[in-house]
């Protein structure tokens, strides 16, 4: 499993490359919207994994 930080780094690198290549406002907006969706998906996945970890720890304490 790849770490959250490493995945964020990859997403930001992709976004920076898209911004550098952009030739219009529309392409900048598209790059941002794609970047935002990737961030939301990744954060949701990360928080789900952390909640699972917390629930396992709670069960061990009971």
N, CA, C and O atoms as a GROMACS GRO file, in nm:
protein
  248
    1UNK      N    1   0.083  -0.118   0.000
    1UNK     CA    2   0.000   0.000   0.000
    1UNK      C    3   0.088   0.125   0.000
    1UNK      O    4   0.184   0.135   0.077
    2UNK      N    5   0.055   0.218  -0.085
    2UNK     CA    6   0.129   0.343  -0.096
    2UNK      C    7   0.078   0.439   0.012
    2UNK      O    8  -0.041   0.442   0.042
    3UNK      N    9   0.169   0.515   0.069
    3UNK     CA   10   0.130   0.608   0.176
    3UNK      C   11   0.046   0.722   0.120
    3UNK      O   12   0.053   0.757   0.002
    4UNK      N   13  -0.033   0.780   0.208
    4UNK     CA   14  -0.119   0.893   0.173
    4UNK      C   15  -0.035   1.009   0.120
    4UNK      O   16  -0.070   1.070   0.019
    5UNK      N   17   0.076   1.037   0.188
    5UNK     CA   18   0.162   1.148   0.149
    5UNK      C   19   0.219   1.127   0.008
    5UNK      O   20   0.227   1.221  -0.071
    6UNK      N   21   0.259   1.005  -0.022
    6UNK     CA   22   0.314   0.975  -0.154
    6UNK      C   23   0.208   0.993  -0.262
    6UNK      O   24   0.236   1.045  -0.370
    7UNK      N   25   0.085   0.950  -0.232
    7UNK     CA   26  -0.022   0.966  -0.330
    7UNK      C   27  -0.056   1.113  -0.353
    7UNK      O   28  -0.081   1.154  -0.466
    8UNK      N   29  -0.055   1.193  -0.246
    8UNK     CA   30  -0.081   1.336  -0.260
    8UNK      C   31   0.029   1.400  -0.345
    8UNK      O   32   0.002   1.486  -0.429
    9UNK      N   33   0.150   1.358  -0.324
    9UNK     CA   34   0.262   1.410  -0.402
    9UNK      C   35   0.244   1.382  -0.551
    9UNK      O   36   0.269   1.469  -0.634
   10UNK      N   37   0.200   1.262  -0.583
   10UNK     CA   38   0.177   1.226  -0.723
   10UNK      C   39   0.066   1.312  -0.783
   10UNK      O   40   0.077   1.360  -0.895
   11UNK      N   41  -0.041   1.330  -0.706
   11UNK     CA   42  -0.153   1.412  -0.754
   11UNK      C   43  -0.108   1.555  -0.781
   11UNK      O   44  -0.144   1.614  -0.883
   12UNK      N   45  -0.028   1.610  -0.690
   12UNK     CA   46   0.018   1.749  -0.708
   12UNK      C   47   0.114   1.761  -0.825
   12UNK      O   48   0.112   1.862  -0.897
   13UNK      N   49   0.196   1.663  -0.845
   13UNK     CA   50   0.289   1.667  -0.959
   13UNK      C   51   0.210   1.666  -1.090
   13UNK      O   52   0.242   1.742  -1.182
   14UNK      N   53   0.107   1.580  -1.098
   14UNK     CA   54   0.023   1.574  -1.216
   14UNK      C   55  -0.048   1.709  -1.240
   14UNK      O   56  -0.057   1.756  -1.353
   15UNK      N   57  -0.097   1.768  -1.131
   15UNK     CA   58  -0.166   1.897  -1.140
   15UNK      C   59  -0.071   2.007  -1.188
   15UNK      O   60  -0.106   2.086  -1.276
   16UNK      N   61   0.048   2.011  -1.132
   16UNK     CA   62   0.146   2.113  -1.172
   16UNK      C   63   0.181   2.100  -1.320
   16UNK      O   64   0.193   2.200  -1.391
   17UNK      N   65   0.196   1.977  -1.368
   17UNK     CA   66   0.225   1.956  -1.510
   17UNK      C   67   0.110   2.002  -1.598
   17UNK      O   68   0.131   2.061  -1.703
   18UNK      N   69  -0.013   1.975  -1.554
   18UNK     CA   70  -0.130   2.017  -1.631
   18UNK      C   71  -0.140   2.169  -1.637
   18UNK      O   72  -0.175   2.225  -1.740
   19UNK      N   73  -0.108   2.236  -1.527
   19UNK     CA   74  -0.112   2.383  -1.525
   19UNK      C   75  -0.006   2.440  -1.618
   19UNK      O   76  -0.032   2.537  -1.689
   20UNK      N   77   0.110   2.381  -1.618
   20UNK     CA   78   0.217   2.430  -1.707
   20UNK      C   79   0.181   2.412  -1.854
   20UNK      O   80   0.217   2.495  -1.938
   21UNK      N   81   0.109   2.304  -1.886
   21UNK     CA   82   0.072   2.276  -2.024
   21UNK      C   83  -0.050   2.354  -2.070
   21UNK      O   84  -0.075   2.365  -2.190
   22UNK      N   85  -0.126   2.409  -1.976
   22UNK     CA   86  -0.253   2.475  -2.008
   22UNK      C   87  -0.231   2.593  -2.102
   22UNK      O   88  -0.139   2.673  -2.084
   23UNK      N   89  -0.318   2.601  -2.200
   23UNK     CA   90  -0.311   2.710  -2.298
   23UNK      C   91  -0.434   2.800  -2.292
   23UNK      O   92  -0.440   2.902  -2.361
   24UNK      N   93  -0.533   2.764  -2.209
   24UNK     CA   94  -0.655   2.844  -2.202
   24UNK      C   95  -0.712   2.837  -2.061
   24UNK      O   96  -0.672   2.754  -1.979
   25UNK      N   97  -0.807   2.925  -2.035
   25UNK     CA   98  -0.875   2.923  -1.905
   25UNK      C   99  -0.952   2.794  -1.885
   25UNK      O  100  -0.956   2.739  -1.775
   26UNK      N  101  -1.012   2.746  -1.992
   26UNK     CA  102  -1.090   2.623  -1.984
   26UNK      C  103  -1.001   2.505  -1.944
   26UNK      O  104  -1.042   2.423  -1.862
   27UNK      N  105  -0.883   2.497  -2.000
   27UNK     CA  106  -0.794   2.387  -1.964
   27UNK      C  107  -0.743   2.400  -1.821
   27UNK      O  108  -0.719   2.299  -1.754
   28UNK      N  109  -0.726   2.524  -1.773
   28UNK     CA  110  -0.688   2.544  -1.633
   28UNK      C  111  -0.800   2.500  -1.539
   28UNK      O  112  -0.777   2.434  -1.438
   29UNK      N  113  -0.922   2.539  -1.574
   29UNK     CA  114  -1.037   2.499  -1.492
   29UNK      C  115  -1.055   2.348  -1.490
   29UNK      O  116  -1.087   2.290  -1.386
   30UNK      N  117  -1.034   2.285  -1.604
   30UNK     CA  118  -1.047   2.140  -1.610
   30UNK      C  119  -0.938   2.073  -1.525
   30UNK      O  120  -0.966   1.977  -1.453
   31UNK      N  121  -0.816   2.123  -1.534
   31UNK     CA  122  -0.706   2.067  -1.454
   31UNK      C  123  -0.739   2.078  -1.306
   31UNK      O  124  -0.714   1.985  -1.230
   32UNK      N  125  -0.794   2.192  -1.266
   32UNK     CA  126  -0.829   2.210  -1.125
   32UNK      C  127  -0.941   2.117  -1.083
   32UNK      O  128  -0.935   2.058  -0.975
   33UNK      N  129  -1.043   2.103  -1.166
   33UNK     CA  130  -1.155   2.018  -1.127
   33UNK      C  131  -1.113   1.871  -1.117
   33UNK      O  132  -1.159   1.799  -1.028
   34UNK      N  133  -1.028   1.828  -1.208
   34UNK     CA  134  -0.976   1.691  -1.201
   34UNK      C  135  -0.893   1.674  -1.074
   34UNK      O  136  -0.906   1.573  -1.004
   35UNK      N  137  -0.810   1.772  -1.045
   35UNK     CA  138  -0.725   1.768  -0.926
   35UNK      C  139  -0.811   1.764  -0.799
   35UNK      O  140  -0.782   1.687  -0.706
   36UNK      N  141  -0.914   1.844  -0.796
   36UNK     CA  142  -1.003   1.848  -0.678
   36UNK      C  143  -1.073   1.714  -0.657
   36UNK      O  144  -1.081   1.666  -0.544
   37UNK      N  145  -1.122   1.654  -0.765
   37UNK     CA  146  -1.188   1.523  -0.754
   37UNK      C  147  -1.092   1.417  -0.703
   37UNK      O  148  -1.128   1.335  -0.619
   38UNK      N  149  -0.968   1.419  -0.754
   38UNK     CA  150  -0.868   1.322  -0.708
   38UNK      C  151  -0.841   1.341  -0.558
   38UNK      O  152  -0.830   1.243  -0.484
   39UNK      N  153  -0.830   1.466  -0.515
   39UNK     CA  154  -0.806   1.494  -0.374
   39UNK      C  155  -0.922   1.443  -0.288
   39UNK      O  156  -0.900   1.380  -0.185
   40UNK      N  157  -1.044   1.470  -0.331
   40UNK     CA  158  -1.160   1.427  -0.254
   40UNK      C  159  -1.166   1.275  -0.244
   40UNK      O  160  -1.194   1.221  -0.138
   41UNK      N  161  -1.140   1.207  -0.355
   41UNK     CA  162  -1.142   1.060  -0.356
   41UNK      C  163  -1.035   1.005  -0.263
   41UNK      O  164  -1.060   0.913  -0.186
   42UNK      N  165  -0.916   1.062  -0.272
   42UNK     CA  166  -0.805   1.015  -0.190
   42UNK      C  167  -0.829   1.041  -0.041
   42UNK      O  168  -0.801   0.955   0.043
   43UNK      N  169  -0.881   1.159  -0.008
   43UNK     CA  170  -0.908   1.191   0.132
   43UNK      C  171  -1.016   1.099   0.188
   43UNK      O  172  -1.004   1.052   0.302
   44UNK      N  173  -1.119   1.074   0.111
   44UNK     CA  174  -1.226   0.985   0.155
   44UNK      C  175  -1.170   0.845   0.184
   44UNK      O  176  -1.203   0.784   0.285
   45UNK      N  177  -1.086   0.797   0.095
   45UNK     CA  178  -1.024   0.665   0.113
   45UNK      C  179  -0.935   0.665   0.238
   45UNK      O  180  -0.939   0.571   0.318
   46UNK      N  181  -0.857   0.769   0.255
   46UNK     CA  182  -0.766   0.779   0.369
   46UNK      C  183  -0.843   0.782   0.501
   46UNK      O  184  -0.807   0.712   0.596
   47UNK      N  185  -0.948   0.862   0.507
   47UNK     CA  186  -1.027   0.871   0.630
   47UNK      C  187  -1.099   0.740   0.660
   47UNK      O  188  -1.113   0.703   0.776
   48UNK      N  189  -1.144   0.670   0.556
   48UNK     CA  190  -1.208   0.540   0.576
   48UNK      C  191  -1.108   0.441   0.638
   48UNK      O  192  -1.143   0.367   0.730
   49UNK      N  193  -0.984   0.441   0.586
   49UNK     CA  194  -0.881   0.352   0.640
   49UNK      C  195  -0.850   0.385   0.786
   49UNK      O  196  -0.829   0.295   0.868
   50UNK      N  197  -0.846   0.514   0.818
   50UNK     CA  198  -0.818   0.553   0.956
   50UNK      C  199  -0.932   0.514   1.049
   50UNK      O  200  -0.908   0.473   1.162
   51UNK      N  201  -1.056   0.524   1.003
   51UNK     CA  202  -1.170   0.486   1.085
   51UNK      C  203  -1.167   0.336   1.113
   51UNK      O  204  -1.199   0.292   1.224
   52UNK      N  205  -1.131   0.258   1.014
   52UNK     CA  206  -1.118   0.113   1.034
   52UNK      C  207  -1.012   0.084   1.139
   52UNK      O  208  -1.032   0.000   1.226
   53UNK      N  209  -0.899   0.155   1.132
   53UNK     CA  210  -0.792   0.137   1.229
   53UNK      C  211  -0.840   0.173   1.370
   53UNK      O  212  -0.810   0.102   1.466
   54UNK      N  213  -0.914   0.282   1.383
   54UNK     CA  214  -0.965   0.326   1.512
   54UNK      C  215  -1.065   0.222   1.567
   54UNK      O  216  -1.061   0.190   1.686
   55UNK      N  217  -1.153   0.173   1.483
   55UNK     CA  218  -1.250   0.074   1.529
   55UNK      C  219  -1.183  -0.055   1.576
   55UNK      O  220  -1.228  -0.116   1.673
   56UNK      N  221  -1.077  -0.096   1.508
   56UNK     CA  222  -1.002  -0.215   1.552
   56UNK      C  223  -0.938  -0.191   1.687
   56UNK      O  224  -0.936  -0.279   1.773
   57UNK      N  225  -0.884  -0.071   1.706
   57UNK     CA  226  -0.821  -0.038   1.835
   57UNK      C  227  -0.924  -0.035   1.946
   57UNK      O  228  -0.896  -0.080   2.057
   58UNK      N  229  -1.043   0.015   1.918
   58UNK     CA  230  -1.150   0.020   2.018
   58UNK      C  231  -1.190  -0.122   2.060
   58UNK      O  232  -1.212  -0.149   2.178
   59UNK      N  233  -1.199  -0.211   1.962
   59UNK     CA  234  -1.239  -0.349   1.992
   59UNK      C  235  -1.136  -0.417   2.082
   59UNK      O  236  -1.172  -0.498   2.168
   60UNK      N  237  -1.009  -0.385   2.063
   60UNK     CA  238  -0.903  -0.444   2.146
   60UNK      C  239  -0.914  -0.394   2.289
   60UNK      O  240  -0.879  -0.466   2.382
   61UNK      N  241  -0.961  -0.270   2.307
   61UNK     CA  242  -0.972  -0.213   2.442
   61UNK      C  243  -1.091  -0.269   2.520
   61UNK      O  244  -1.090  -0.268   2.643
   62UNK      N  245  -1.192  -0.318   2.450
   62UNK     CA  246  -1.310  -0.371   2.518
   62UNK      C  247  -1.289  -0.509   2.572
   62UNK      O  248  -1.380  -0.567   2.632
   0.00000   0.00000   0.00000
